[in-house]
Amino acid sequence: MGVAVVGKMALTGRVLGISGACKGFLDKDFSPWRFTFLGGMALGALGTSVMMPGAIVDVPKSFTFARGVLGAFLVGLGSALGNGCTSGHGISGNARLAKRSMVYTCVFMAAGVVMATATGTVSSLGVTGAAKFIAPSADDVSFGLGLLGAATAGMAACGAANVALGEAHAETVGTVVDGVAGATFGAALVSSGMVRHAKVAAFLDMLAPTRDFSLMFVMGGALAVATPAVQLLLAKRDEPRLTKLRSGKDLQVPCNTQLDKQLIAGGVLFGAGWGVCGSCPGPMLVNLVANANAMSAIMVGAMMLGMAAAVPVKPLFASEKCNKSS
């Protein structure tokens, strides 16, 4: 995940955010990179689910459609109001040390813990017993290293193409970069367990004997890779070698620095939905393609409806401000 975030920013100037990629379609922005990024996610997830068949798990009948719809709708509404999710704010934003992302992450984590605990998400998913640490097998390690190597090699090849071809072919190379970033992210979501509702719920539920802390290493590992690299990109953004890597394009870093009510409300709603259903935008999309069923389709539909519902809701909050000087 860290490699995907860094590669996309270094080679296209764009920030990786899954909810933003989806919401763009509702805003009638059909830029090619959105298709290649989400298509790459689908292919990466499908390929990984074939190689790791146990990574994709159906939700039990005790997990109702009402819970799935409510959770997904809140996730969509919250991500649209807060302009980000676990990828855009949780990884990309925190790697930039953006205060908005740090606050949003703290808010959605707290809301997720409260709602998962209060609504019994773990029991709704039929999780029983105590959590156990299971060391990764040799096959798991080999797969992880192979994925890391493939992602790094793909990004390196795109960087070389940017330098060799220049601005005339920047858009074409950029769409390929997004495909590589999407495939990497989709594969990582499946292999890390983020697509498993029960694993996420067991991470969030404070009272569950099945409390599973392993997902901390997912975001933590991504930030360990992304933070120093992103900080370097920001510090050296005008250096010729780096601008040539992204074919002269500037870094498209969000300029809003306001800690406003809309951000907080978005974080609360997003976290509440995450806690209720145990899934966020990336895993919902991945489950739609890697584990196609009625629940997956309905949840993605509810998430997109939530994003659309943010349009009339936004006027209830202070308008967003963009402080370019910061």
N, C-alpha and C positions, 0 to 999 in steps of 0.2 A: 504493500500500500504506500509506503514511504517513497519507493522508487517511482511509482506512478505519479504521485503528487509532484515530486521534484522534476521528473522528466517532462511532464506537461508544462510546468511553469518555465523551465529552462529553455524549452524548444518552441513554445507557442506564446509564452507570456500570460497564458490563461491560468486561472485558479481552478483546481479540481473540486467540483461539488456536484453530487448526484441529484439532489433535489433541484438545484439551479438548472441542470441540464434538462430535466423533465419539465420544469415550469416554463422554460423558454418556448416550448411548443404551444402552451396556452397563450403566450404573448405573441404568437404568430411569427416566431423567430425560427426559421427552418434551416439554419446554417448547417452545412454538411458535417461539421465536426460533431454536432449533437448526435447525428445518426451513427457515425463511426464509433463514437465513444460508447453509446448505449448498445450498439451492435457488438462491439468488442466485449463488453461486459457479458452479453448473452453467450457469445462463443466461449469465452474463458470459463464461465460458469458451467456450461454444458460439457466442455472437455474435462474439467476437474471432477464433475459429478460422475462421469464415466469411469475415471481412474480411481475415484474414491467414492464408491457407491453408498457407503454407510454415512456419508456426510449430509445427505439430503433425507429428511425424515418428515413423514406426514404428521399433521396435527391430529390428535384424537378427537372423537365425536364430542367429548366433554368440552372442547374448545368451540364455542358457539359462533355462528355467523354474526350474531349481534356484537359479540366481543371483537371479532375481527374487523367488522365494518367501523365500529366506533373508534377503535384504536387507530386504524389506518386513516380515517377521516381526520382525527386530531393530529396525527403525524403530518399529513399533508397541509393542514391549516397552519400548524405551528411552524413548519419549515418555511412556508411562504411568508408568514408574518416576520419571522426572525431572519429570513434570507439565508438559510443554511440548515445543515443537519449534522449528523455524526461525521460526515466526510468534509463538507465545506467549512464548518466551524470547528468541529472536533479535531480534525487533523490539519487541513490546509490553514485555517485561521489561527489555531494555536501554534502552528509552526512559524507563523509570521509574528507571534507574540502580540496579536491583536487583542486589545482589552475587550472589545465586543465579543469576540469568540470565546475568550476565557470566561466571561460572565455568562454567556449563553450556555456554555458547556456545564458550568456549575449548576445553573438553574435547571437544565433539562435532566441532568443526572439526579438531582434532588427530587424533582417531580416524578421521574421514573421510579425511583426507590419507593416513594410514598405510594404511588398508584399500584405498583406491582405487589407491594405488601398489603395494601388495604383491600384490593379487589381479588386477592387469591389467584393471581395469574399462574403461579406454579402448580397449584392443585388443579386448575382448569386444564392444564396440559398433561396431567397424569404423572407428574414427576414424584417419585418416592425414594426413600433411602437417603443416605448421607453422601455428600460429594466426596469423590476420591481423586487423588492425583494419579494420573496415568502418564508415564514418561513416553515421549514420542518414539515410535519404532524407527528402525533403520530406513524403512520405506518412506515414512513420513519425512524424515530428515532429507533423504535423497530427493523427494518430490519438491520440498521447500527450496533446497539449493538449486535444483533444476529450474524452478519457476523464477527464482531470483536471477539466475544467470541468463535465462531467456529474456526476461524483462530488461535487464541492463544492456544486453547485446542489442535488443531491438531499439532501445532509446539511443544507444551509441550510433547505430546505423542511421537513424533519422537525423541525429545531430550532424553526422558527416555529410548527409544529403543536403541539409540546410546550408552548410558552409560551401559545398561544391556548387549547388544550383542557384543560391542567392534568392533575392526577393521575388524574382519572376515566378518561382515555383513554391514560394513560401506557404501558400494556402493549401496546395496539394500535399506537401510534406506534413503540414500541420494536421490535416485530417487523418493521415496515417499515424501520427504521434498519438492522437486521441484514441485511435483504434487499439494501439499497443497499451496505452494507459488503461483503457476500459477492460481489455482482456486480462491485464494484470490484476486489476481491482476485483473483477468478477471471480477470478480463480482464487484470490486471497480471501474473499468473503466466504466461499464454499469451504476451503481448506481450514480456515480458522474457526469455523463453527458459528459465525455470525448469522448464518441463514437458519439456524435452528432456534425456533421460538423458545423451546424449553431451556436451552442453555442461556439465552439472554435473560429469561425470567428468573432463573436460578441465580444469576449474577445480581439482579436488582432486588429480589425479595430479601429484606433484612431478617425476617423471622424464619425463613425456610431452612430446615436441616440440610437441605440439598444445596446450600449456598455455594456457588461456583465462582471463584475469583479469577479464573484463568483468562477471561476476556479483557482484564486489565492489560495483559501483555499484548493484545492486538493493537489497541490505540497507543500503548506505550512503545511498542516496537516500531510502529509507523512514525511516531514523533521522534524517536531516537535517530531515525534515518533522516526524516524530513527537516527537523528544526535547524540543525547546523547548516545543511545545504541551502535551505530557503533563506536563512539569514545571510549567507554568503552571496546569494543571488541578489538580495535586496541591497546589500552594502556595495556590491560591484556592478549594479544594474547598468551603468553607463560605460563600463569597460568594453573596448572594441571587441575583444575575443568573445565576450558573453553576448553582446548585441548581435554579433555575426552568427552565433549559434541559433538565435531565434529570428534570423533574417531581418534584423533591424527593428523588429517590433518591440514596443515598450511593454513593461510588465503591467498587466491589467489588474492591479491590486485595488480592492474596494476602498473607496475614500471616506466612507461614512464612519466616523469615530464616536457617534453619540450613543450613550447608554440610556436609551429612551424606553418608554412604556411598551412600545411595540415590540422591541427586542425581548423584554422580559416576558411579555404575554406569549410571544412566540415560543420561547424556551419552556414556559410552563405547559403550554398546550402540546408541544412536541414531546416533551418528557412524559406527560400524562398518557398520550397515545402509545408511546414506546413501552411504558410500563403495563398498560392494559393488554396489548397484543404481542409484546416481545419481538417486534420487528420495526425496522426503519426503512427509508426509501430504497437503499441499495439491496438489502436482503429481500425486500418485497419483489423487486424487479427480477432478481436472480431466481427466486422461487417460481416466478411466473413461467420462466423458460426451462428451468432444470427440473421442476416438479409441477408441471401444469395440471391444475385441478380447479374446481369451482372456487374453493376458498382463496387460492392464490389470485385468481382473476378478479374476484370481488374485492379483495383487499387493495389491489392496484387501482381498480376503478374508484374505490372510496378515497384513496389517497389523492388521486387527481381531482376528484370533486372537492376535497378539502383545500387543495391549492387554489382552485377556481373560486371557492367561497371566500378566500382571503381578500379579494378585490373589494367587495362592499364592506368588509370588516375593517380594513385599514383606516378609513376616515375616523373611526372611533378613537384612534390614538394620535399622538403628536406626529406631524409629518416628518419624514426622514430628512436629515440635513447631511450635506456632503462637505466636509472640511478638507479641501484639497491641500491646504498648507501643512497639514499634519501627516 
